[in-house]
Amino acid sequence: MTTDRVQAGYQLWLEDPSIDLTTKEELRSIQADDKEIEDRFYKDLEFGTGGLRGIIGAGTNRINIYTVGRASQGLAEYALQTTPANPSIVIAYDSRNMSPEFALESALVFAGNGVKAYVFESLRPTPELSFAVRQLGASAGVVVTASHNPPEYNGYKAYGADGGQLTPGAAEQVISLVQGVDSFKKVKKLSRSEAEAQGLLEWIGEDMDRDYLAAVTAVSQNPQMVKQMSPDFRIIYTPLHGAGNRPVRQALQAIGFEQVQVVAKQEQPDPQFSTVKSPNPEEKEAFTLAIEQAKAWNADIIIGTDPDCDRMGAVVKDSSGEYFVLTGNQSGAIMVHYLLQSKKDRGTLPDNGIVIKTIVTSEMGAVIAKSYGIPTLNTLTGFKYIGEKMTEYDQTGEHEFLFGYEESYGYLAGKYARDKDAVVASMLICEAAAYYKKQGKTLYEVLQELYKSYGYFLEKLESKTLKGKDGVEQIGRIMEAWRTDPPVDIQGTHVEVMEDYSKGIHGLPKENVLKFKLEDGSWFCLRPSGTEPKIKFYFAVQGSSEQQAAEQMNKLMTYVHSRIDG
């Protein structure tokens, strides 16, 4: 049975004259399905770590032109409050279903509020949006994307004037303004012709692309080496049907890579992502076609980017010649090592340099950075927190940002943007692979050398998907159980501390995350996702050998599994 509140929300949509007939037909088709009605109306879509994200469809808990319009009305009011003189918002979108429609809807709502909308003429990478907000001096930005979620999802990521995703304080302001839009009649909107005629809708494209590409390629450390190695260095690239195809290839070409093949079946935008189970470069399955092509061509490296091109995965040859998918932590550690070594060799490593990573990212990169005299700062999960610290350091001059990354395949080098960038990451890891190939090494061999020098770091990530209202409640119960009854000892190893980030520790904002640190240096973390109906479990150990690390990991995971399953 649906609750009175849910049923009232459902009826409101059916009776609202501002809701179109097609949407109402969709809602009438589920009138006998109480569970479906409840899932669509038991809450409003909320801003999480990645903004607004949900299944495409009719209802308050779905993403559609009405929930997008309502969010845009709130963001327009935020822009008017923060930039009363000449407010503007930049909009980009990826290859997903309804992405162009949601982008245009947002623009017309912004225009209806007197806020100028700059809209990319076709799909673009998320990091280029971050760059464009900064380049145009805009009040805010929007990317219409659901990153690597399944095809039925789309989303709405909101950005501040610094080009970073909204941090909690700003997001709370926007959420409050969105909640004030309690009727779709309050959403102000112009037609496209009106918006263009009034100069409140401007299409952007190639000029911004050129500026963005110049900013990305300026991060290259050894372009002369790349040109020297290029004839004998082979790259396979898959954009996984997303926005990375042109910019990634252009960046590689610009610094001198000539031997680049794209996976043809995954080259064109496809909102169904029909060649993969999930368009996620974190998963080996996404590289199936790329690995086949790489074997046939004897490629040195495979790179893949997700639909909005902010995450990059890399695949390299292992000691047996088989293709090995690097984890986000491994790629990050390799790039930290390459970047800092290159800067040291060139005499450009600043005394006040800093690397920034998240609390659930491996400590390996931090240990490597320390060997170069460079400190590492930990932030909460979500690249917006890394971007926030970059902006702070830009203002104070306390540190020079060198590299930011998170275990979920997000990286940034350079200060031109405030979000993770798979374009610069693709360029940088290919450059690193070419640099070490010149020394007769693969990236896999470099990784093994790093383990010997700094310790064998091993990390695992698992997640439990719990959909709907019941799932949300179950995730809450899991977190509460671990918070109120934390483990003291795990198979003979003492748990030294439980860090409860909901209390706002280490000067960080409050977030529902628990991290348990053990006396042997290992740790595990429980974190409900802010963008998906799941709870994530992070595990990390540091051993003197691969075998010892594997044994530590097994101990840790066995304990957590038994308690969660129990």
QUIBELSUL-V979541 format. One record per residue. N is the residue number from 1. SS is DSSP state (~ for helix, > for strand, _ for the rest). Layout:
n=(N & N)
ss=(SS & SS)
This chain:
n=(1 & 2 & 3 & 4 & 5 & 6 & 7 & 8 & 9 & 10 & 11 & 12 & 13 & 14 & 15 & 16 & 17 & 18 & 19 & 20 & 21 & 22 & 23 & 24 & 25 & 26 & 27 & 28 & 29 & 30 & 31 & 32 & 33 & 34 & 35 & 36 & 37 & 38 & 39 & 40 & 41 & 42 & 43 & 44 & 45 & 46 & 47 & 48 & 49 & 50 & 51 & 52 & 53 & 54 & 55 & 56 & 57 & 58 & 59 & 60 & 61 & 62 & 63 & 64 & 65 & 66 & 67 & 68 & 69 & 70 & 71 & 72 & 73 & 74 & 75 & 76 & 77 & 78 & 79 & 80 & 81 & 82 & 83 & 84 & 85 & 86 & 87 & 88 & 89 & 90 & 91 & 92 & 93 & 94 & 95 & 96 & 97 & 98 & 99 & 100 & 101 & 102 & 103 & 104 & 105 & 106 & 107 & 108 & 109 & 110 & 111 & 112 & 113 & 114 & 115 & 116 & 117 & 118 & 119 & 120 & 121 & 122 & 123 & 124 & 125 & 126 & 127 & 128 & 129 & 130 & 131 & 132 & 133 & 134 & 135 & 136 & 137 & 138 & 139 & 140 & 141 & 142 & 143 & 144 & 145 & 146 & 147 & 148 & 149 & 150 & 151 & 152 & 153 & 154 & 155 & 156 & 157 & 158 & 159 & 160 & 161 & 162 & 163 & 164 & 165 & 166 & 167 & 168 & 169 & 170 & 171 & 172 & 173 & 174 & 175 & 176 & 177 & 178 & 179 & 180 & 181 & 182 & 183 & 184 & 185 & 186 & 187 & 188 & 189 & 190 & 191 & 192 & 193 & 194 & 195 & 196 & 197 & 198 & 199 & 200 & 201 & 202 & 203 & 204 & 205 & 206 & 207 & 208 & 209 & 210 & 211 & 212 & 213 & 214 & 215 & 216 & 217 & 218 & 219 & 220 & 221 & 222 & 223 & 224 & 225 & 226 & 227 & 228 & 229 & 230 & 231 & 232 & 233 & 234 & 235 & 236 & 237 & 238 & 239 & 240 & 241 & 242 & 243 & 244 & 245 & 246 & 247 & 248 & 249 & 250 & 251 & 252 & 253 & 254 & 255 & 256 & 257 & 258 & 259 & 260 & 261 & 262 & 263 & 264 & 265 & 266 & 267 & 268 & 269 & 270 & 271 & 272 & 273 & 274 & 275 & 276 & 277 & 278 & 279 & 280 & 281 & 282 & 283 & 284 & 285 & 286 & 287 & 288 & 289 & 290 & 291 & 292 & 293 & 294 & 295 & 296 & 297 & 298 & 299 & 300 & 301 & 302 & 303 & 304 & 305 & 306 & 307 & 308 & 309 & 310 & 311 & 312 & 313 & 314 & 315 & 316 & 317 & 318 & 319 & 320 & 321 & 322 & 323 & 324 & 325 & 326 & 327 & 328 & 329 & 330 & 331 & 332 & 333 & 334 & 335 & 336 & 337 & 338 & 339 & 340 & 341 & 342 & 343 & 344 & 345 & 346 & 347 & 348 & 349 & 350 & 351 & 352 & 353 & 354 & 355 & 356 & 357 & 358 & 359 & 360 & 361 & 362 & 363 & 364 & 365 & 366 & 367 & 368 & 369 & 370 & 371 & 372 & 373 & 374 & 375 & 376 & 377 & 378 & 379 & 380 & 381 & 382 & 383 & 384 & 385 & 386 & 387 & 388 & 389 & 390 & 391 & 392 & 393 & 394 & 395 & 396 & 397 & 398 & 399 & 400 & 401 & 402 & 403 & 404 & 405 & 406 & 407 & 408 & 409 & 410 & 411 & 412 & 413 & 414 & 415 & 416 & 417 & 418 & 419 & 420 & 421 & 422 & 423 & 424 & 425 & 426 & 427 & 428 & 429 & 430 & 431 & 432 & 433 & 434 & 435 & 436 & 437 & 438 & 439 & 440 & 441 & 442 & 443 & 444 & 445 & 446 & 447 & 448 & 449 & 450 & 451 & 452 & 453 & 454 & 455 & 456 & 457 & 458 & 459 & 460 & 461 & 462 & 463 & 464 & 465 & 466 & 467 & 468 & 469 & 470 & 471 & 472 & 473 & 474 & 475 & 476 & 477 & 478 & 479 & 480 & 481 & 482 & 483 & 484 & 485 & 486 & 487 & 488 & 489 & 490 & 491 & 492 & 493 & 494 & 495 & 496 & 497 & 498 & 499 & 500 & 501 & 502 & 503 & 504 & 505 & 506 & 507 & 508 & 509 & 510 & 511 & 512 & 513 & 514 & 515 & 516 & 517 & 518 & 519 & 520 & 521 & 522 & 523 & 524 & 525 & 526 & 527 & 528 & 529 & 530 & 531 & 532 & 533 & 534 & 535 & 536 & 537 & 538 & 539 & 540 & 541 & 542 & 543 & 544 & 545 & 546 & 547 & 548 & 549 & 550 & 551 & 552 & 553 & 554 & 555 & 556 & 557 & 558 & 559 & 560 & 561 & 562 & 563 & 564 & 565 & 566)
ss=(_ & _ & _ & ~ & ~ & ~ & ~ & ~ & ~ & ~ & ~ & ~ & ~ & ~ & ~ & _ & _ & _ & _ & _ & ~ & ~ & ~ & ~ & ~ & ~ & ~ & ~ & _ & _ & _ & _ & _ & ~ & ~ & ~ & ~ & ~ & ~ & ~ & ~ & _ & _ & _ & _ & _ & _ & > & _ & _ & > & > & > & > & > & > & _ & _ & _ & _ & _ & _ & > & _ & ~ & ~ & ~ & ~ & ~ & ~ & ~ & ~ & ~ & ~ & ~ & ~ & ~ & ~ & ~ & ~ & ~ & ~ & _ & _ & _ & _ & _ & > & > & > & > & > & > & _ & _ & _ & _ & _ & ~ & ~ & ~ & ~ & ~ & ~ & ~ & ~ & ~ & ~ & ~ & ~ & ~ & ~ & _ & _ & _ & > & > & > & > & > & _ & _ & _ & _ & _ & ~ & ~ & ~ & ~ & ~ & ~ & ~ & ~ & ~ & ~ & ~ & _ & _ & _ & > & > & > & > & > & _ & _ & _ & _ & _ & _ & _ & _ & > & > & > & > & > & > & > & _ & _ & _ & _ & _ & > & _ & _ & ~ & ~ & ~ & ~ & ~ & ~ & ~ & ~ & ~ & ~ & ~ & ~ & _ & _ & _ & _ & ~ & ~ & ~ & _ & _ & _ & _ & _ & ~ & ~ & ~ & ~ & ~ & ~ & _ & _ & _ & > & > & > & > & _ & ~ & ~ & ~ & ~ & ~ & ~ & ~ & ~ & ~ & ~ & ~ & ~ & _ & _ & _ & _ & _ & ~ & ~ & ~ & ~ & ~ & ~ & ~ & ~ & ~ & ~ & _ & > & > & > & > & > & _ & _ & _ & _ & _ & _ & ~ & ~ & ~ & ~ & ~ & ~ & ~ & ~ & ~ & ~ & _ & _ & _ & _ & > & > & > & > & _ & ~ & ~ & ~ & _ & _ & _ & _ & _ & _ & _ & _ & _ & _ & _ & _ & _ & _ & _ & _ & _ & ~ & ~ & ~ & ~ & ~ & ~ & ~ & ~ & ~ & ~ & ~ & ~ & ~ & ~ & _ & _ & _ & > & > & > & > & > & _ & _ & _ & _ & _ & _ & > & > & > & > & > & > & _ & _ & _ & _ & _ & > & > & > & _ & _ & ~ & ~ & ~ & ~ & ~ & ~ & ~ & ~ & ~ & ~ & ~ & ~ & ~ & ~ & ~ & ~ & ~ & ~ & ~ & _ & _ & _ & _ & _ & _ & > & > & > & > & > & > & _ & _ & _ & _ & _ & ~ & ~ & ~ & ~ & ~ & ~ & ~ & ~ & _ & _ & _ & > & > & > & > & > & _ & _ & _ & ~ & ~ & ~ & ~ & ~ & ~ & ~ & ~ & ~ & ~ & ~ & ~ & ~ & ~ & _ & _ & _ & > & > & > & > & > & > & > & _ & _ & _ & > & > & > & _ & _ & _ & _ & _ & _ & _ & _ & _ & ~ & ~ & ~ & ~ & ~ & ~ & ~ & ~ & ~ & ~ & ~ & ~ & ~ & ~ & ~ & ~ & ~ & _ & _ & _ & _ & ~ & ~ & ~ & ~ & ~ & ~ & ~ & ~ & ~ & ~ & ~ & ~ & _ & > & > & > & > & > & > & > & > & > & > & _ & _ & ~ & ~ & ~ & ~ & ~ & ~ & ~ & ~ & ~ & ~ & ~ & ~ & ~ & ~ & ~ & ~ & ~ & _ & _ & _ & _ & > & > & _ & _ & > & > & > & > & > & > & > & > & ~ & ~ & ~ & _ & ~ & ~ & ~ & _ & _ & _ & _ & _ & > & > & > & > & > & > & _ & _ & _ & _ & > & > & > & > & > & > & _ & _ & _ & _ & _ & > & > & > & > & > & > & > & > & > & > & _ & _ & ~ & ~ & ~ & ~ & ~ & ~ & ~ & ~ & ~ & ~ & ~ & ~ & ~ & ~ & ~ & ~ & ~ & ~ & ~ & ~ & _)
